[in-house]
Amino acid sequence: MLPWEGVYEFVAVAETDSFTAAGKRLSISTAQVSRQISQIENRLNTKLFYRTTRKVSLTEEGQVFYRHCRQVIDGLEEAERAISSLQNKPQGLIKLTAPVTYGEKFIMPIVTDYMQQYPDVEVICELTNRQLDLVEGGYDLAIRLGRLPDSSMMAKRLTSREQFVCAAPEYINRFGAPYSLSELSQHNCLIGSQSHWHFNELGKARSIKVHGNLQCSSGMSLLDAALKGLGIVQLPGYYVKQAIADNKLNVLLASFQQEKEGIWALYPQNRHLSPKVRLLVDKLTECLPKQ
């Protein structure tokens, strides 16, 4: 057995805490991953993982071995990036994920322009409103909207978005318009994936729990419901600005509008951006609409 055989399998298991997930990440069978780990443990005459039916975790020896193996892999990837930079021609696979509507409307047109510019680049893009695990899924990049939870991911701000509270004139004529945040409780609010709306009151961030007869994770569906006069909605500008300009929606509670939120590119902390991904991030930063 060559000294570096099984290193990629070992690192994948260490980073995903799972033989199965490591196999998926490397596109090999779980049995092959297990076999490679066993061969390394036999060669080193030490146990690298604690294994139970529920969890796989590193032993103390495994943690030491992982730190060195990660450095080796990072060094190899850095060497490949150096060669790629010398070639000055991005190539190979980029795997990314983005929210559905924002991805369709803004991200993918820029990605396909990028692919026209660099025809040797391949792209796998998962458009989903679920927040996927980048490490386990082997993603190079994720586009995330709004406030970011604390995580081990690196983040680069690409642009920003504004949230607008709106209602159709038909709704306002029937039920009136709220003029304070407390009045929202008296109105039918069309709710997205989160039941709290965010505002700025006297320079301080406020989070208000809202209620209504429609909850849907699709911004387009909420926009449609608002246009039909079913209730009040809070949506980013790229959903509602045209309807506002056409007087189909009226902006409400403008004095409480929250500060602009970030639109972010996220990538794993232990993974340096390769030239092909860095160039894509630069293109997204340049081409995404500024608000």
Rosetta blueprint (number, residue, H / E / L):
1 M L
2 L L
3 P L
4 W L
5 E L
6 G L
7 V H
8 Y H
9 E H
10 F H
11 V H
12 A H
13 V H
14 A H
15 E H
16 T H
17 D L
18 S L
19 F H
20 T H
21 A H
22 A H
23 G H
24 K H
25 R H
26 L H
27 S L
28 I L
29 S L
30 T H
31 A H
32 Q H
33 V H
34 S H
35 R H
36 Q H
37 I H
38 S H
39 Q H
40 I H
41 E H
42 N H
43 R H
44 L H
45 N L
46 T L
47 K L
48 L L
49 F E
50 Y E
51 R E
52 T L
53 T L
54 R L
55 K L
56 V E
57 S E
58 L E
59 T L
60 E H
61 E H
62 G H
63 Q H
64 V H
65 F H
66 Y H
67 R H
68 H H
69 C H
70 R H
71 Q H
72 V H
73 I H
74 D H
75 G H
76 L H
77 E H
78 E H
79 A H
80 E H
81 R H
82 A H
83 I H
84 S H
85 S H
86 L H
87 Q H
88 N L
89 K L
90 P L
91 Q L
92 G E
93 L E
94 I E
95 K E
96 L E
97 T E
98 A E
99 P L
100 V H
101 T H
102 Y H
103 G H
104 E H
105 K H
106 F H
107 I H
108 M H
109 P H
110 I H
111 V H
112 T H
113 D H
114 Y H
115 M H
116 Q H
117 Q H
118 Y L
119 P L
120 D L
121 V E
122 E E
123 V E
124 I E
125 C E
126 E E
127 L E
128 T L
129 N L
130 R L
131 Q L
132 L L
133 D L
134 L H
135 V H
136 E H
137 G H
138 G L
139 Y L
140 D L
141 L E
142 A E
143 I E
144 R E
145 L E
146 G L
147 R L
148 L L
149 P L
150 D L
151 S L
152 S L
153 M L
154 M E
155 A E
156 K E
157 R E
158 L E
159 T E
160 S E
161 R E
162 E L
163 Q E
164 F E
165 V E
166 C E
167 A E
168 A L
169 P H
170 E H
171 Y H
172 I H
173 N H
174 R H
175 F H
176 G L
177 A L
178 P L
179 Y L
180 S L
181 L H
182 S H
183 E H
184 L H
185 S H
186 Q H
187 H L
188 N L
189 C E
190 L E
191 I E
192 G L
193 S L
194 Q L
195 S L
196 H E
197 W E
198 H E
199 F E
200 N E
201 E E
202 L L
203 G L
204 K E
205 A E
206 R E
207 S E
208 I E
209 K E
210 V L
211 H L
212 G L
213 N L
214 L E
215 Q E
216 C L
217 S L
218 S L
219 G H
220 M H
221 S H
222 L H
223 L H
224 D H
225 A H
226 A H
227 L H
228 K L
229 G L
230 L L
231 G L
232 I E
233 V E
234 Q E
235 L E
236 P E
237 G H
238 Y H
239 Y H
240 V H
241 K H
242 Q H
243 A H
244 I H
245 A H
246 D L
247 N L
248 K L
249 L L
250 N E
251 V E
252 L E
253 L L
254 A H
255 S H
256 F H
257 Q L
258 Q L
259 E L
260 K L
261 E E
262 G E
263 I E
264 W E
265 A E
266 L E
267 Y E
268 P L
269 Q L
270 N L
271 R L
272 H L
273 L L
274 S L
275 P H
276 K H
277 V H
278 R H
279 L H
280 L H
281 V H
282 D H
283 K H
284 L H
285 T H
286 E H
287 C H
288 L L
289 P L
290 K L
291 Q L
